[in-house]
């Protein structure tokens, strides 16, 4: 990180833009990792995750056919009312 900053500051700004925005420098980077590892050693149990959404059940074939029939009749009614 420091080598890239010294050699090519434009590439450094592009590659580490989120670190710069968060105020993390290469010197504090090691301390950040040590703190994270210490926290993991203190409580190694994984954090609770959000429940994932289950996909809705697909409609049965009979209900799909019924819906298509309803849409067809509605469409035919609009055509007939437009002709009249």
N, C-alpha and C positions, 0 to 999 in steps of 0.2 A: 504494500500500500504506500509506504513512504518512498520506495524506489520509483514507482510509477509517478508519484507526485513530483519528484525531482526531475525525472526524465521528460515527461509529457503531461503538462498540467491540464491540457484540453481533454485528453483521454481519461485522466484521473477524474475530472469533473463529470465526465459522461458516465464512467463506470461506477463511481461511488457517489452519485448525486444524492441518493437517499441517506447515506451515512452522513454526508455533509449537512443535509437539511436537518437531520436529527441531532447534529452536533457531536457526532462520534468521530474522533480522530484515531489515528493508528496507535497512539500511545495509550488511549483509554480502551482500546479494543481488547487487549489481553485481560484487563480488569473485568470487562464485561463478560467474557467467557468464564473467568474464574468464579464470578458471582453466580452465573447460571449453573455451573457445575456444582457449586456448593449448595445451591437451592435444590438441585436434583438429589444430591447425596442426603440432604436433610429429610426430604420427603420423596422417595422414589416412585410412589404410586402415581399412575397416570391421572391427569386431570379429567373430570367428567366431561363427556361430550354431549352435544345436543342430539336429541333423537332425530333420526332421519325420517323424512316424510315417506309414507308408503304410497305407492301409486294407486290411484283410484281403480276400482274394478272395471274392466271393459264391459260395455253393455252387451247383453245377449243378442243372438241373431234375430230373435223374434222382435225385440224392441227396436233394433236397427231397421228391420224391414218396415215396422209400423211407422217409424219416424220418416222414412223415405216416402211411404205412401201418403202421409200427412203433408209432406212438402210438395209432392206431386199434385195433390188435390188443391192445395193453396195456390200453387202456380197456375193451374188450369183455371181456377176461379178468377185470378187477376187478368188472365188473357181474355176470358169471356167477358168480364166487366169492361175491359178496354175496347173490345169489339162492339159492345152494345151502346 
